[in-house]
Amino acid sequence: MTTLDPTRGQARAGRGAGPVASVPPRHHADDALLADCVSGALDPAAALVLACHAELCAACARRLADYEAVAAMLAEDAPAVPLAGDA
């Protein structure tokens, strides 16, 4: 396991080597990426990367939560669509 040495800013190897330094993200998800994630249009790997980013980035986590709230409201207001007979 590799962790960051917060006193030196360098990686060091070893189990239980100490706390991992949290480096704030410098890049943020754009609106299209957030919308694709919430709608299920992202491939699983990209969705996982975005979820990990949102764990470290409060700004993106808030925006993702906003998109999820809007999607939930839209889903509530959408008319019911009957399933096909062979579904």
N, C-alpha and C positions, 0 to 999 in steps of 0.2 A: 504494500500500500504506500502511496506517495502522498505526503501532506506538505503544506507550505509552512515554512518557518516564519512566523510573523515578525520575528526580530530581525531577520535577514532578508526577507522577501525572496527566499530561494526554496526550491523543493528539497525535501529530504525523505529518504525511504525508511520503512520499518513499521511494524505493527505498533499501534499505540504511540506513535511518534509525537503526539501532542495535538493541540487544536488545529483545525484547518482555518487558515485566514480567509475571511470572506472579502472578495474583491467585488465592489459594486459593478454591475454591468454598464458598459459604455454605449451599447447599442440597444435599441428598443424595437419591439414588434410594431409593424405598421398596421393600419386599419384593415387592409385586405387580408393579412395573415391572421389577425384576430378573428375576423368574420369567417374565414375558411375553417379555422379551428372549431369555432362554436357550431358551425353548420355541419361539421363532419367531413368537410371536403379535403382536409389535410391527410396525407398518408400517415400511418402510425408513428413512424420515426420522427417526422417533423412535428407532430403533435406532442411527442415525448420531449423533444428539445424545447419546445415552447413552454410546456408545463414546468420543466426544470428551470428555465429562465424566470418564469413567473414566481417560482419559489424564492428566488434571490432578488427580484426586482419588484418593489412595492408598486411602482408606477404601472408596470405592465399587468401586475396582478389585479389592480383596481380596474384598469381598462378591460381586461378579460372578464372580470365579474360584471361590468356594465354590459358588455356584449351578451353575456349569458342571461342577464336579466331581461334585456330587450328580446332575445330569442324566446324566452319563456313566455313573455307577454304576447308575442306574435303567435306562438303555438296555441295559447289559450283562446285567442280570438279567431283562429282559423276554423273554417267549417270542417265538419267531420267528413271523411272520405271513406265510403264503404270499400271493404276488401274484395278483391276478385274471388270468385268461387273456388279457384284452385290455389288460393293462398294459404 
